[in-house]
Amino acid sequence: MSNTKEVNGKITEYMGKRVYDFMRWRKLASAVSIILVVVSIAALAMNGLKLGLDFTGGTQIDVGYENAPKIEDVRSQLEQAGFKGAAVVRFGSDRELLIKLPPEVAESLAQQNARDAAANNSIGDKVVEVLTQHSEGGIDLRRVEMVGPQIGEELRDDGGLGMLFALAVVMAYVALRFQYKFAIGAVVALIHDVIIVLGFFAIFRLDFDLTVLAAVLAVIGYSINDTIVVFDRIRENFRKVRQAEPAEIINISMSQTLGRTFMTSFTTLLVLWALQFFGGELIHNFSLALIVGIVIGTFSSVYVAANILMAMNITKEDLMPPVKEGAEMDDMP
């Protein structure tokens, strides 16, 4: 214990570096986590996710304007023409728009036309006809694509299975590399992060599409990487620091990785903020999901995963390699 400095029986310095008492606030952090998870689950149960065209099916139409239009005006024009629930975002430049029609709108319009392969083009022509009536310049129909509801359901199911598979692989990896208590802590932290990100989208009724699903999977990867770094230091300090309580060892480990965690999260958030404000509407929800996920993931690496270890009474013995019978005799001269 010569490398440590204590005040009132608590370690405040280790190896010349300050030790912050993270575990002092673990009960408050647990309460915050529980509240966030409960609110998120309630929002998912009541509101559900507002699934995008990738999952529900529908038609997306790419149109080019001669003069840059106002998105609010375009939405209003489509709404008045009977295109209920149409989503309009800028695509590429200020003069190009991507219009997404819900499946029920696309089906009703298609039924008014000949039931052949040209039905989708008729939908695009109708949209351009409506918009041209309110535009001073010309409008070009660039592209019309349809996503069937069956394909959307497959994407939704495959995405859900992908998240479950990622969690299972992470749990197996952490259990093999560390110990089963660490695996449980890591997976609980990941589930915590995923639920809160999904709850955020449910509360604010934001579109959940394939890009957001990709962001959620990226959050899983980012969060487990951060958690593994913390766990690695906790395991090392459990073996190095003598006569210290588990909470003190976790405080030492968190303090040692604090600079790395802060700088990694901060620099990543800088990039995501740039995407959020300058990346365009198509990746707006993608960057937003990552921003929320990284903030929550950093919090869960510090408190949720470590809290699980404390709740499961992690001890030095859990991390000590088993001694083979007769090994003591083999070491004797």
C-alpha positions as CSV (number, residue, x, y, z in Angstrom):
1,M,0.0,0.0,0.0
2,S,3.1,2.3,-0.2
3,N,1.9,3.5,-3.6
4,T,-1.4,4.7,-2.2
5,K,-2.4,7.7,-0.2
6,E,-5.5,7.5,2.1
7,V,-7.8,10.2,3.6
8,N,-10.4,9.1,6.2
9,G,-9.7,5.5,5.3
10,K,-10.3,6.0,1.5
11,I,-7.7,5.8,-1.2
12,T,-7.4,9.3,-2.7
13,E,-4.1,8.7,-4.7
14,Y,-2.5,5.8,-6.4
15,M,0.8,5.7,-8.1
16,G,1.0,9.5,-7.9
17,K,-2.4,10.0,-9.6
18,R,-5.6,11.2,-8.0
19,V,-8.3,8.6,-7.4
20,Y,-11.9,9.8,-7.8
21,D,-14.7,8.3,-5.7
22,F,-17.0,7.1,-8.5
23,M,-18.6,4.5,-6.4
24,R,-19.8,7.1,-3.9
25,W,-22.5,8.0,-6.4
26,R,-23.3,4.5,-7.6
27,K,-26.8,4.3,-5.9
28,L,-27.8,7.7,-7.5
29,A,-26.5,6.5,-10.9
30,S,-28.4,3.3,-10.5
31,A,-31.6,5.2,-9.8
32,V,-31.0,7.4,-12.9
33,S,-30.4,4.3,-15.0
34,I,-33.5,2.6,-13.8
35,I,-35.7,5.7,-14.4
36,L,-34.3,6.1,-17.9
37,V,-34.9,2.4,-18.7
38,V,-38.4,2.4,-17.3
39,V,-39.4,5.6,-19.2
40,S,-37.9,4.1,-22.4
41,I,-39.7,0.8,-22.1
42,A,-43.0,2.7,-21.3
43,A,-42.5,4.9,-24.4
44,L,-41.8,1.8,-26.6
45,A,-44.9,0.1,-25.2
46,M,-47.2,3.1,-25.7
47,N,-45.8,4.8,-28.8
48,G,-43.7,2.1,-30.4
49,L,-41.0,2.9,-32.9
50,K,-42.0,5.1,-35.9
51,L,-40.6,2.7,-38.5
52,G,-39.3,4.2,-41.7
53,L,-39.9,3.2,-45.2
54,D,-37.1,0.6,-45.1
55,F,-39.2,-1.5,-42.6
56,T,-42.8,-0.6,-43.5
57,G,-42.4,-0.6,-47.3
58,G,-43.6,2.2,-49.6
59,T,-42.4,4.4,-52.4
60,Q,-39.5,6.9,-52.5
61,I,-39.3,9.5,-55.3
62,D,-36.3,11.6,-56.2
63,V,-37.1,14.9,-57.8
64,G,-34.9,17.8,-59.0
65,Y,-36.0,21.4,-58.9
66,E,-34.8,24.2,-61.1
67,N,-35.0,26.6,-58.1
68,A,-34.4,25.5,-54.5
69,P,-37.8,24.9,-52.8
70,K,-38.8,25.2,-49.2
71,I,-39.4,21.8,-47.6
72,E,-42.3,23.0,-45.5
73,D,-44.1,24.2,-48.7
74,V,-43.5,20.9,-50.5
75,R,-44.9,19.0,-47.5
76,S,-48.0,21.2,-47.4
77,Q,-48.5,20.8,-51.2
78,L,-48.4,17.0,-51.0
79,E,-50.6,17.0,-47.9
80,Q,-53.3,19.1,-49.7
81,A,-53.1,16.8,-52.7
82,G,-53.9,13.7,-50.7
83,F,-50.4,12.4,-50.1
84,K,-50.9,11.8,-46.4
85,G,-47.8,11.1,-44.3
86,A,-45.4,12.0,-47.0
87,A,-41.8,12.5,-45.7
88,V,-39.7,15.1,-47.6
89,V,-35.9,15.5,-47.1
90,R,-33.1,17.2,-49.0
91,F,-31.0,14.8,-51.1
92,G,-27.6,15.8,-52.3
93,S,-28.2,19.5,-52.9
94,D,-30.8,22.2,-52.0
95,R,-32.5,21.6,-55.4
96,E,-33.0,17.9,-55.0
97,L,-35.6,16.3,-52.7
98,L,-36.3,12.8,-51.7
99,I,-40.0,12.1,-51.1
100,K,-41.1,9.0,-49.2
101,L,-44.7,7.8,-49.4
102,P,-46.2,5.4,-46.9
103,P,-47.3,2.0,-48.4
104,E,-51.0,2.8,-48.0
105,V,-50.7,6.0,-50.0
106,A,-48.6,4.3,-52.7
107,E,-51.2,1.4,-52.9
108,S,-54.2,3.6,-53.2
109,L,-52.5,5.6,-56.0
110,A,-51.4,2.5,-57.8
111,Q,-54.9,1.1,-57.8
112,Q,-56.0,4.2,-59.7
113,N,-53.6,3.3,-62.5
114,A,-53.2,0.3,-64.7
115,R,-52.1,-2.8,-62.7
116,D,-48.8,-3.2,-64.4
117,A,-45.1,-2.5,-64.0
118,A,-45.6,1.1,-64.9
119,A,-47.7,1.8,-61.8
120,N,-44.7,3.2,-59.9
121,N,-43.9,5.6,-62.6
122,S,-47.5,6.8,-62.6
123,I,-47.1,7.6,-58.9
124,G,-43.9,9.6,-59.6
125,D,-45.7,11.4,-62.4
126,K,-48.6,12.3,-60.2
127,V,-46.2,13.7,-57.5
128,V,-44.3,15.8,-60.1
129,E,-47.6,17.0,-61.5
130,V,-48.8,18.3,-58.1
131,L,-45.5,20.0,-57.3
132,T,-45.2,21.6,-60.7
133,Q,-48.5,23.4,-60.2
134,H,-46.9,25.3,-57.3
135,S,-43.4,25.8,-58.6
136,E,-42.1,28.7,-60.7
137,G,-39.3,26.6,-62.2
138,G,-39.2,23.1,-63.8
139,I,-39.2,19.8,-61.9
140,D,-37.5,16.7,-63.1
141,L,-38.4,13.1,-62.0
142,R,-35.0,11.5,-61.3
143,R,-35.9,8.2,-59.7
144,V,-38.8,6.1,-58.4
145,E,-38.2,3.1,-56.1
146,M,-40.6,0.9,-54.3
147,V,-39.9,-1.2,-51.1
148,G,-42.5,-3.9,-50.6
149,P,-43.9,-4.5,-47.1
150,Q,-42.6,-8.1,-47.2
151,I,-39.1,-6.9,-47.8
152,G,-39.5,-4.4,-45.0
153,E,-40.7,-7.1,-42.6
154,E,-37.6,-9.2,-43.5
155,L,-35.3,-6.2,-42.9
156,R,-37.0,-5.5,-39.5
157,D,-36.7,-9.2,-38.4
158,D,-33.1,-9.5,-39.6
159,G,-32.2,-6.3,-37.8
160,G,-33.6,-7.5,-34.5
161,L,-31.8,-10.9,-34.9
162,G,-28.6,-9.0,-35.7
163,M,-28.8,-7.0,-32.4
164,L,-29.6,-10.2,-30.4
165,F,-26.7,-12.0,-32.1
166,A,-24.3,-9.1,-31.3
167,L,-25.3,-9.2,-27.6
168,A,-24.8,-13.0,-27.5
169,V,-21.4,-12.8,-29.1
170,V,-20.3,-10.0,-26.8
171,M,-21.4,-12.0,-23.7
172,A,-19.5,-15.1,-24.9
173,Y,-16.3,-13.1,-25.7
174,V,-16.3,-11.2,-22.3
175,A,-16.9,-14.5,-20.4
176,L,-14.0,-16.2,-22.2
177,R,-11.6,-13.2,-21.8
178,F,-12.6,-12.2,-18.2
179,Q,-15.1,-14.0,-16.0
180,Y,-18.8,-14.6,-16.1
181,K,-19.6,-11.7,-13.7
182,F,-17.9,-9.4,-16.2
183,A,-19.9,-10.8,-19.0
184,I,-23.2,-10.2,-17.2
185,G,-22.1,-6.7,-16.4
186,A,-21.1,-6.0,-20.0
187,V,-24.3,-7.3,-21.5
188,V,-26.5,-5.5,-19.0
189,A,-24.7,-2.3,-19.9
190,L,-25.3,-2.9,-23.6
191,I,-29.0,-3.8,-23.1
192,H,-29.3,-0.6,-21.0
193,D,-27.8,1.5,-23.8
194,V,-29.9,-0.1,-26.6
195,I,-33.2,0.3,-24.7
196,I,-32.5,4.0,-23.9
197,V,-31.6,4.8,-27.5
198,L,-34.7,3.1,-28.8
199,G,-36.7,4.8,-26.1
200,F,-35.4,8.2,-27.2
201,F,-36.7,7.6,-30.7
202,A,-40.0,6.4,-29.4
203,I,-40.5,9.4,-27.1
204,F,-39.8,12.0,-29.8
205,R,-41.4,9.9,-32.6
206,L,-38.4,10.0,-34.8
207,D,-38.1,7.8,-37.9
208,F,-36.4,4.6,-37.2
209,D,-34.8,3.2,-40.5
210,L,-31.9,1.1,-41.5
211,T,-29.4,3.9,-40.9
212,V,-30.6,4.2,-37.3
213,L,-30.4,0.5,-36.9
214,A,-26.8,0.7,-38.1
215,A,-26.2,3.4,-35.5
216,V,-27.6,1.2,-32.7
217,L,-25.2,-1.6,-33.8
218,A,-22.4,0.8,-33.8
219,V,-23.3,2.0,-30.3
220,I,-23.1,-1.7,-29.2
221,G,-19.5,-1.9,-30.6
222,Y,-18.5,1.4,-29.1
223,S,-19.9,0.7,-25.7
224,I,-18.4,-2.7,-25.4
225,N,-15.0,-1.4,-26.5
226,D,-15.2,1.2,-23.7
227,T,-16.3,-1.4,-21.2
228,I,-13.6,-3.8,-22.1
229,V,-10.9,-1.1,-21.5
230,V,-12.4,-0.5,-18.0
231,F,-12.8,-4.2,-17.2
232,D,-9.2,-4.9,-18.3
233,R,-7.9,-2.3,-15.8
234,I,-10.2,-3.5,-13.1
235,R,-8.9,-7.1,-13.5
236,E,-5.3,-5.8,-13.5
237,N,-5.7,-3.8,-10.3
238,F,-7.5,-6.6,-8.5
239,R,-4.3,-8.6,-8.9
240,K,-1.9,-5.7,-8.2
241,V,-3.5,-3.6,-5.4
242,R,-3.3,-5.4,-2.0
243,Q,-5.7,-4.9,1.0
244,A,-8.2,-2.7,-0.9
245,E,-11.9,-3.1,-1.1
246,P,-13.6,-3.8,-4.5
247,A,-15.1,-0.4,-4.6
248,E,-11.7,1.2,-4.1
249,I,-10.1,-0.9,-6.8
250,I,-12.9,0.1,-9.2
251,N,-12.4,3.7,-8.3
252,I,-8.7,3.4,-9.1
253,S,-9.4,1.7,-12.4
254,M,-12.0,4.3,-13.4
255,S,-9.7,7.1,-12.5
256,Q,-6.9,5.6,-14.6
257,T,-9.1,5.2,-17.7
258,L,-10.9,8.5,-17.2
259,G,-8.7,10.6,-19.5
260,R,-8.8,8.0,-22.3
261,T,-12.6,7.7,-21.9
262,F,-13.2,11.4,-22.0
263,M,-11.0,12.1,-24.9
264,T,-12.3,9.2,-27.0
265,S,-15.9,10.2,-26.3
266,F,-15.3,13.9,-26.9
267,T,-13.5,13.6,-30.2
268,T,-16.1,11.1,-31.4
269,L,-18.9,13.5,-30.5
270,L,-17.1,16.3,-32.3
271,V,-17.4,14.3,-35.5
272,L,-21.0,13.4,-34.9
273,W,-22.0,17.0,-34.1
274,A,-20.5,18.0,-37.4
275,L,-22.6,15.3,-39.2
276,Q,-25.6,16.4,-37.2
277,F,-25.4,20.1,-38.3
278,F,-23.8,19.8,-41.7
279,G,-24.4,16.3,-42.9
280,G,-27.9,16.8,-44.3
281,E,-31.2,15.4,-43.3
282,L,-30.6,11.9,-44.6
283,I,-28.1,11.1,-41.9
284,H,-29.7,13.4,-39.3
285,N,-31.2,10.5,-37.3
286,F,-28.2,8.3,-37.8
287,S,-25.9,10.9,-36.1
288,L,-28.5,11.7,-33.4
289,A,-28.7,8.0,-32.5
290,L,-24.9,7.8,-32.2
291,I,-24.7,10.9,-30.1
292,V,-27.3,9.6,-27.6
293,G,-25.7,6.2,-27.7
294,I,-22.2,7.4,-27.0
295,V,-23.3,9.7,-24.1
296,I,-25.3,6.8,-22.5
297,G,-22.6,4.3,-23.4
298,T,-19.9,6.3,-21.6
299,F,-22.2,6.6,-18.6
300,S,-22.9,2.9,-18.6
301,S,-19.2,1.9,-18.8
302,V,-18.5,4.0,-15.7
303,Y,-21.5,3.1,-13.6
304,V,-23.8,0.4,-15.0
305,A,-21.2,-2.3,-15.7
306,A,-19.2,-1.5,-12.5
307,N,-22.5,-1.5,-10.5
308,I,-23.3,-5.0,-11.7
309,L,-19.8,-6.2,-10.6
310,M,-20.5,-4.6,-7.1
311,A,-23.9,-6.1,-6.9
312,M,-22.5,-9.6,-7.7
313,N,-19.8,-9.2,-5.0
314,I,-16.8,-9.3,-7.3
315,T,-13.7,-10.4,-5.3
316,K,-10.0,-11.0,-5.8
317,E,-10.7,-14.8,-5.8
318,D,-12.9,-14.5,-8.8
319,L,-10.0,-13.3,-10.9
320,M,-7.2,-15.4,-9.5
321,P,-6.2,-18.3,-11.8
322,P,-6.9,-21.7,-10.2
323,V,-3.9,-23.4,-8.6
324,K,-3.3,-26.9,-9.8
325,E,-2.9,-29.6,-7.2
326,G,0.8,-30.1,-6.5
327,A,1.9,-26.8,-8.1
328,E,3.3,-25.6,-4.7
329,M,5.6,-28.6,-4.6
330,D,6.8,-28.1,-8.1
331,D,7.9,-24.5,-7.3
332,M,10.0,-25.6,-4.3
333,P,13.7,-25.8,-4.9
